[in-house]
Structures are given as C-alpha cells and as structure tokens.
C-alpha cells in the first residue's frame, strides 16, 4: 500500500462513487477498482459497500479514510518542510457555514489567487455542525465555525463576535417601541426563524431557556434570504445577525432592534485539528482569511466586534 492508493481511496469515499472519483483524479475507473481490491486483499477486510447509487465506506473503510487523511496531510507537510518552500503550494480544503461563505468566500479566493497562485482553495459549505464534523474527520483542513466550545482535539482562534438583532419593515414595531427590545418581548412577537437544526435557532433556544421561556415561531425556514423576504412582506419579525440585514437597514427597507436581557451574540472561530499539522498552504490561506475578516470588521463591512485573542500565526 502506498500514498497514491490512499489518495485514491480518499477521493472515492469523498465522491461517493468510482466514476466521479475517476473524473476528479483523471484515472481510469477500472484502475481505481483494481487498487481498492488490492487494498482489501492486503488488509483482509471489505472497505466499501457498493450500491446502485455509488459506494459508501464500511466501518473499516471509515477508519482507513480517517487515517489516510492524516497520513496524506503529514506527507504534504513533510514535503514542505524538506523543500523549505518559500512559495506555498497544494490544495486547501476550507469549511465554512453558508452565511460566512457569503461574506468571505469570494474575497478569499480572489485574494488567494493573487497572492498564492500555486494554491487551490476548495471551499465546502454546510451548517456549522456539519462543518465541525468535517474538521474532526479530516474532510476539511481548516474551518470557520460558530459558537464552538472548547473542543478537544481542535485548536480554535476567536476571530469575531457578531450581534443578533430583531428586524422588520418600518411599519411594524415591537412593544414597547425604542432602539432595543428585551428577549422576553421579542419572544411574544410572530417570529420568522430558522428550523431547530440551525445553529442560530439553538442559540435563541438556549437564551430563551435561561429565562424559562419557549420559542414558538410563526414561520420556520432555514434560508436567510427567504427569512428576509417573508419579513419584508409583513408576515412576521425576523431575527438574524446584524450583518445579514445591514444593507436593508441602510436602505430603509428594514428597521432593526438590539436584543437585550440577555443580549444575543455569537462567536466565530478559526479552527483546525491539533493532531494534524497544517501544511504551509493551509497555514497561508488560514492567515489570509484571518486578515480579510479583520479588515471587514475594522471597516464596518461586517457588523461585529473583533476578537481579543492574539492574531492567528
């Protein structure tokens, strides 16, 4: 078994089929099947379940994929170390929630192509909980995450804290009227919120529970864009990060209120596994993402407070 076979196996697991992996790797599909059969013979276990839609790893296959990713990352970092490479190169798999990707993704790829033309950035988008799982299992090299506790096995850098606000069209006003509203008062309004699997909903549920209250939204929908559309039509009040409604508030389409007692905020962390060293490429792109985030916060492009940790290095 060699590093090439491990690389092929990772691609097959991530693509979920031999044909898609063959296209991605530019390798003939029969050759990939032959490599997997050889690995199964060598290890004496079945690594993949085949079905009409593709393949899924067996329990042994999952273990092999996890270990193979660690070996591949270590191999890449070894090459960088031996070369003493001044110019980082390779692929960086960056995980982030959709709301962060909307704010950061294009800027990161554009800056990355200018500064590091030999690095290929691959952004994978999902809800924060899924991104955390990807980071733990090695599907992504580095990630931006919401409200992560002190996760064992991860190195986390607090980048920023953003405020969550209530918003509605100008004709709709919570009672009592003012520049802010208590959480208790907000919970009595017809709310348009993400569903229960969403990290923002979890945050709101935890805050409501601290008051001994329940969250009973009028409408549940996970898309920020559709939450804003429904709110604009007067079907209820939305609760989203201040950045998500910044443009609409500036144009007068929405009015926003701070939520107090307790205030609603969420932290964004840059994270990577403690047991897998970052390659020089992953470190360079992580640093670049950190710098872009800081510029966005300092300039007001991202309505948030910059974290008080030491800079990412």
N, C-alpha and C positions, 0 to 999 in steps of 0.2 A: 504494500500500500504506500502511495506517495502523495505529495502535496497536491498534485494535479487531480488525482482521484477524489481527494477530499473537497477540492474546489468544485469539481463536477457534481458531487453529491449535494453540497450546499445549494447549488443552483437548482438542482432537480427538486429538492424539498421546498425551496422558496417559490419556485414557479408552479409547483403542484402538478407538473406533467413532464414527460420526457421530451415531447415535441416543442413545448415552449422553452425548455432549458436548452435544447439543441439550437434553436434560433438565437437565443441570447448568447450562447457560447461559441456559435459558429462551428459546431461539431456535429457530425452525422449522428442521427438518433440511434442507429444500431450500435455505434461505438459506445454511447453512454450506457445503453442496456448491458453491453458486454462488461463495462467497468463495474457496474453495480453487481452483476452476477459474480464477478471475480471477488469483490469485496465480501459478498455474502458467503461465498465458499471459504474464503480465508478466515472469516470471523465465526462461521458456523451458525449464523442466525439470519433470519429474514429481516431485511431493513426497510422494505416498502410494501404497502398494501396497494395492489392495482385495482382500479375500478373503472367503470365506463367514462368517468369524468377526468381521470388522471391518476395520481398517486398521492398517498399520504404516508408519512413515516410510521413504522411500528414503534413500540416503546424503545427497542434497541436503536432504531433509526433516529429517534429524537435525541437519545443520549449521544449517538455518533455525531449528529449535526451540531449539537451544542459544543462538544469537544473540538470538532473540526473547525468551527468558527474561531475558537480560542487559539488553536494551532495556526490558523491562517493569519490572524492578527499578529501573533508573536513572530511569525515568519516575516511578515511585512515590516515590522518594527526592527527585526534583525537586519534586514537588507538596508533600511535607512541608517541604522547605527554603523554598519560596516562601511557603507559608502561615505558616511559623514556628509550626506547630501545637503547641499545648500538650497536646492530647489525642491520643495516637496512635490511628490507625485503619487498617483494612485486614485482609488475611489474612496469617497467618504459617504457613508450611509447615515443620513441625518433624519431623526424622527421628531415630529412636532405636531401638536393639535392644529386643526384647520384654522382656528382663529389667530394663532401665531403665524402660521404659514402665510395667511393673507397679508399680514403686516410685514413679515420679514423675508419670505421665500424668494421673491423676485429680486429684491435688493441684494440678498446673499449670493445668489447665483451670478448676478451681473458683476458684483464686485469680485467674486471668486474667479470668474473667467479672466478678468483684467489682471488681477494680482498673481493668480496661480493657474496659468493655462494648462499645466500638466496634471491638475487635479480635476476629477469628475465628481461633482456633487449630486447625490441621488437623495432627494427629499421624499420621505414616506410620511403620509398624513393619516391620522386617526384621532379618536378621542384620547385624552391624556392617559387613561388607564391602560389602553391597548399599547400606547407608545411606551409606557413603563414596562410592560411585559416584553416588548421587543428589545428594550435595552437590557433587561435581565437575561434574555436568552440569546443575545448576540445578533439579532436580526438587524439592529442598527448599531452604529459605533458610538454615537453621541446623540443627545436628545434635549429638547426644551420641554419642561413639564410643569403642570400646575400643582401647587399645594402638596408637594411631596414631603412626607415626614422624614425623619432620619432613617432612610432606607439602608438596611445592612447590605454591604457589598457594592454600594454606589458612592461615588464622590460627587457631591452636589455643591453648586455655586449659586447663591441667591442673586439673581440679576435685577429684578424689579418687583414692585408691589403695585398692583392696579386696583382702583376703586370700582366697586359695582354700584350702579345707580338705577333708580326708578325713572322711567320716561314715558311720555305720552304726547299727543298733539296739544297745541296751545289751548284748545277749548276744554280740555279735561284737566281737572286739578284735584289732587288728594286733599282730604280734610284732616287737620287744619292746613290752610294754604301757607306757603312760605318757601324758603330756599332748600329746606330739608324735610324729611319725614321719618318718623320712627319706624322701625321694622314692624312693630305691632300694628301700626296704622296701615302700612303697606300690605300686610297680610290680609287685611279686610277688604282690599280692592279686588276687582276682577283682573287677575293676573294672567299674562301670556308667558309661559315659561318652557324651558327645555324639559324633556322627559326625565324620569327618575334615574336613568343610567348615565346621565350627563354630569360632569364634574361641577358645573355651576349650580345645578339643582342640588347636588349633595351639599355644597357649601351653604345654600339657602336653608335646606332642611336642618342642618346642624345648628345654624344660628336660631332658627325658629324653635328647635327642641330646647335650646338653652333658656328660652322664655316660657317653655311649657305650652307651646302653640303648634298647630299643624299647618302644613302648606296645602292649600286646596285650589289649584289654578283653574281658571275658567277654560283655558286652552293650553294644550301641551304640544309642542313641536320643537324638534332639535335644531333646526336651521336658524341661525341668527338673522339671515336675510328675510326669512318668512316671518319671524317674530316681529321684525320692524315693519314689514308690510301689513300684517294684521293689526299692529298697534296704530299705524298711520290711518287705517280705516275706522278707527274708533272702537274696536272690538274689545279693548282692554288696555291695561298698563303693562309695559314690558319692564323687565329687569335684566340688564346686560352691563358688561364693562363700559366704562366711560368712553374708551377709545372706539368701541363699536358704534356709538351713536354721535361721535364728535362732529362729523360733517353735517348731520341732520340738525343738531342743536345749533350749529353756527349759521345754518341757512334759515332757521326759524321753523323748520318742519316739526321739530320736537322741542319740548321743554324737559329738562332733566332735574332730578332732585337727589341730593345726597341722602343716604340711608344711615340713620343713627340709632344707637342704643339697641343692639350693638351695630357698629359700622361693619359694612361688608367689603372685604378686600380679599384678594388672592395673590399669592406669590408665584413668580415664575423662576424656575431653577434651570441652570445648565447642568446636565449630569452625564456621567459615563462610568463604566464598571471599574471598581477598584482593582479587580484581579486581571484585567486585560489592559496592557499599556496602550495608550493612544499612539497611533502611527504619527509621523511628522505631518502627514497630510491632514489627518483628523484633528491634530492639535492646531494646525494653522487655520483650518476652517472654523473650529470652535472659537479661537481667538477673534477671528474676523466677525463671527456672529455676535460675539460679546460687544465688540466695538460698534457695530451697527445698531444694536439695541440701545447702547448707552447714548449714541448720537440722537436716536429717535426720542428718547426720554428727555434728554437735555434740551432739545429743540422744541419740545411740545408736540411732536408728531405722534407720540404715544403718551396718552394721559396716564401718567404713573409716577411713582417715586423710585428713584434709582436705589438699588440695594446698598447696604452699608458694609458689605464684605470687601476684602481686598480684591483687586482686579484679577480676572482669570489670567493665568500664565501657563 
